[in-house]
Amino acid sequence: MLVDVAAAGINPHDLVVAAGVAAPAPVPYVPGVEGVGRTLDGVRVYFGWAITPHGSFAERAVAARDAVQPIPDELSDGAALAVGAAGVSAFLPLTWKARLQPGETVLVLGATGAVGRIGVQVAKLLGASTVVAAGRNHDVLAELRDLGADEVVALEDDYPAELRRVAGEGFDVVLDTLFGEPMVAALSATRSGGRLVNVGMRAGRRVDLSGLALKGRDLLTYSGNDVPAEIRRAAFSQLVDYVVAGRIRPSFHELGLDDVAKGWKSQAESPGTKLILRP
């Protein structure tokens, strides 16, 4: 479907594609996988999968039809994008993958990023008894205490010991957006029978993992490419309902499309909020 773009979200995935990490970059192309706009018949929509080479960082984009969803007028463009790719990438690892149950304890690793911010709030809404937010941005960690985090851990100094301390008998579920050494530390603070779901690899793409540390724990991975369209759509709809009801407080920062280079650099440096481009 052709969509007139009102706003586009910047995602780590956009940088990964441009860098040719999994495959050569499909140049020439327009980056951007998600956006908010209107279809040619005037319906206001969110779309979560723009079709290369016609990405969302433009006045118009081509979106996969099953990734286009109408959104209510009371939902701002920025809020829609904050719970779009980032929100779904927090919600589905906790529900569809980890099967989080009320009363379980949750660690959100990389909580100061766009995915982690939503993950902290979703975990609390789903009934987690304790939510621990771990990240590097001290200002955002302080904000997360008001968004549902019962404890916060700064990923500095001897943070593995601090994770083990706040874990008590061990985390039931870990939402991991970092991989690398932080993920290994989180796994050692996870109880036997617990589940760790990796979503991103901001801290590195390789780990040295002891089999003893993994023993009895489930190490899972999440990829949006593997999610059936109806599950992805239902997750986004649930997140929209949470936002409209005031139960999730999204965070975003808007830039003009002319500032795309600034936004691109900021995304690479972990901005601590969702970045939005307006054509």
C-alpha positions in Angstrom: 0.0 0.0 0.0 1.2 3.5 -0.8 1.2 5.8 2.4 1.7 9.5 2.6 4.1 9.7 5.5 3.5 12.1 8.4 6.3 10.7 10.7 8.8 7.9 10.5 10.6 6.1 13.3 14.4 5.5 13.4 15.3 2.0 14.6 18.5 0.2 15.3 17.4 -2.1 12.4 17.8 0.8 10.0 21.5 1.1 10.9 22.1 -2.6 10.7 20.7 -2.7 7.2 22.7 0.3 6.1 25.9 -1.2 7.5 25.3 -4.5 5.6 25.6 -6.6 8.8 23.4 -9.5 7.6 23.6 -8.8 3.8 25.0 -6.1 1.6 23.1 -2.8 1.9 20.4 -2.7 -0.9 21.7 0.6 -2.3 20.3 2.8 -3.7 17.3 2.8 -1.3 15.3 4.9 1.1 15.8 3.7 4.8 13.1 3.4 7.4 10.9 0.4 8.2 8.0 2.1 10.1 5.9 5.2 9.9 2.6 6.9 10.5 0.6 8.5 7.7 -2.5 8.3 5.5 -3.4 5.9 2.8 -4.6 7.3 -0.5 -8.2 7.1 0.7 -7.4 9.2 3.7 -7.3 6.6 6.5 -4.7 7.4 9.2 -2.5 4.4 9.8 0.6 3.0 11.4 2.7 0.8 9.2 5.4 -1.5 10.5 7.1 -2.9 7.5 8.0 -0.6 4.6 9.1 -2.4 1.5 12.6 -1.8 0.2 13.6 0.3 -1.6 10.7 2.6 -0.7 11.3 3.2 3.0 9.6 5.5 5.5 12.2 8.3 5.5 10.4 10.1 2.7 7.2 11.9 1.9 5.7 8.6 0.6 6.4 5.0 1.4 5.3 1.5 0.2 4.1 -0.7 3.1 3.3 -4.3 3.3 -0.5 -4.5 3.4 -0.7 -6.8 6.4 1.6 -4.4 8.4 -0.8 -1.4 7.9 -3.2 -0.7 10.8 -5.6 2.2 11.4 -4.9 4.2 14.5 -7.2 6.4 16.6 -7.1 10.2 16.4 -6.3 10.5 20.1 -3.0 8.6 19.6 -0.2 11.0 18.5 2.2 10.1 15.7 5.1 10.0 18.1 3.2 7.7 20.6 2.2 5.4 17.8 5.8 5.0 16.7 7.1 4.7 20.3 4.9 1.5 20.7 5.4 0.4 17.1 8.6 -1.5 16.3 10.1 -0.8 19.7 6.9 -1.5 21.7 6.1 -4.7 19.9 9.8 -5.8 20.3 9.2 -5.5 24.1 5.7 -6.9 24.3 6.1 -10.1 22.3 9.3 -11.3 23.8 7.7 -11.1 27.2 4.4 -12.7 26.2 4.7 -14.7 23.0 8.3 -16.0 23.8 8.8 -15.9 27.6 5.2 -16.5 28.6 5.5 -14.1 31.5 3.1 -15.0 34.3 1.7 -12.7 37.1 3.9 -12.7 40.2 7.2 -13.5 38.3 10.3 -11.3 38.6 11.6 -9.5 35.5 14.9 -8.0 34.5 14.9 -5.6 31.6 18.5 -5.4 30.3 19.1 -2.2 28.3 16.1 -0.6 29.9 17.1 2.9 29.0 16.6 2.3 25.3 13.3 2.7 23.3 12.5 -1.1 23.6 13.5 -1.2 27.3 11.4 1.8 28.3 8.3 0.0 27.0 9.4 -3.3 28.4 9.6 -2.0 31.9 6.0 -0.7 31.7 4.6 -3.8 30.0 6.2 -6.2 32.5 4.5 -4.3 35.3 1.1 -4.2 33.5 1.4 -8.0 32.9 1.6 -8.5 36.7 5.3 -8.9 37.4 5.9 -8.8 41.1 9.3 -7.1 40.7 10.7 -5.3 37.7 14.4 -4.4 37.6 15.6 -1.9 35.0 19.3 -2.1 34.0 21.0 0.4 31.7 23.7 3.0 31.3 21.7 6.3 31.2 21.3 7.5 34.8 18.7 10.1 33.9 16.5 7.5 32.2 17.0 5.0 35.0 15.6 7.7 37.4 12.6 8.1 35.1 12.0 4.4 35.0 11.3 4.3 38.7 8.2 6.3 38.0 7.3 4.0 35.1 7.1 0.7 37.1 10.7 -0.2 37.9 11.1 -1.5 41.5 14.9 -1.5 41.3 17.4 0.1 38.9 21.0 -1.1 38.2 23.6 1.1 36.4 25.6 -1.1 34.0 29.0 0.1 35.3 31.6 -1.0 37.9 30.7 -4.4 39.4 27.2 -4.6 37.9 27.2 -8.4 37.6 27.3 -8.6 41.4 24.6 -5.9 41.7 22.4 -7.9 39.4 22.8 -11.0 41.5 22.0 -9.0 44.6 18.7 -7.5 43.4 17.7 -10.8 41.8 17.3 -12.5 45.2 16.6 -16.1 44.3 16.9 -15.3 40.6 15.0 -13.6 37.9 12.2 -15.6 36.3 12.3 -13.6 33.0 15.0 -11.4 31.4 14.3 -9.2 28.5 17.7 -8.6 26.9 18.3 -5.9 24.3 22.2 -5.9 24.7 23.7 -9.4 24.3 27.5 -9.5 25.0 28.8 -9.5 28.5 25.7 -7.9 30.1 23.6 -10.9 28.8 26.1 -13.3 30.4 25.9 -11.5 33.7 22.1 -11.5 33.5 22.0 -15.2 32.8 24.0 -15.9 36.0 21.3 -13.9 37.9 18.5 -16.0 36.4 17.0 -18.8 38.4 16.9 -22.4 37.3 13.8 -22.7 35.1 14.0 -19.0 34.2 13.9 -17.6 30.6 16.1 -15.1 29.0 14.9 -13.6 25.6 17.4 -11.8 23.5 16.1 -9.0 21.3 19.1 -6.9 20.3 22.9 -6.9 20.2 24.0 -3.4 21.2 26.8 -4.7 23.5 28.3 -7.1 20.9 27.5 -10.1 18.7 29.6 -12.8 20.4 29.7 -14.1 23.9 31.8 -16.6 25.8 29.1 -18.6 27.6 29.7 -21.3 30.2 27.5 -24.3 29.8 27.2 -24.5 33.6 25.7 -20.9 33.7 23.2 -21.9 31.1 22.2 -25.3 32.7 18.5 -25.4 33.5 17.8 -22.0 32.0 16.1 -21.3 28.7 18.0 -19.0 26.3 15.6 -17.7 23.7 15.8 -15.3 20.8 13.3 -13.0 19.2 13.1 -11.8 15.6 10.2 -9.7 14.3 10.7 -11.4 11.0 9.4 -14.7 12.5 6.2 -13.2 14.0 2.9 -14.1 12.2 1.2 -10.9 11.0 -1.9 -11.4 13.1 0.2 -11.8 16.3 2.1 -8.6 15.6 -1.0 -6.7 14.8 -2.7 -7.8 18.0 0.3 -6.8 20.1 0.4 -3.3 18.5 -3.4 -3.0 19.1 -2.9 -3.9 22.8 -0.1 -1.4 23.2 -2.3 1.3 21.6 -5.0 0.6 24.1 -2.6 0.9 26.9 -1.4 4.3 25.7 -4.9 5.7 25.1 -5.9 4.5 28.6 -2.8 6.3 30.1 -1.3 3.0 31.3 1.8 3.3 29.1 3.7 6.6 28.9 5.6 6.7 25.6 8.8 8.8 25.2 9.9 10.2 21.8 11.9 13.1 20.3 11.0 14.6 16.9 13.4 15.8 14.2 12.8 17.3 10.8 13.7 15.0 7.9 16.6 17.4 7.0 18.1 16.4 10.4 18.3 12.8 9.5 22.1 12.7 9.8 21.8 14.0 13.4 19.1 11.5 14.2 21.1 8.6 12.6 24.2 9.5 14.8 22.0 9.9 17.9 20.5 6.4 17.3 24.0 4.9 17.0 24.8 6.5 20.4 21.7 5.1 22.2 19.5 8.2 22.5 17.4 6.9 25.5 14.1 7.7 23.7 12.3 6.9 20.4 13.5 9.1 17.6 11.0 10.4 15.1 11.5 12.1 11.7 9.0 14.4 10.1 9.1 14.9 6.3 
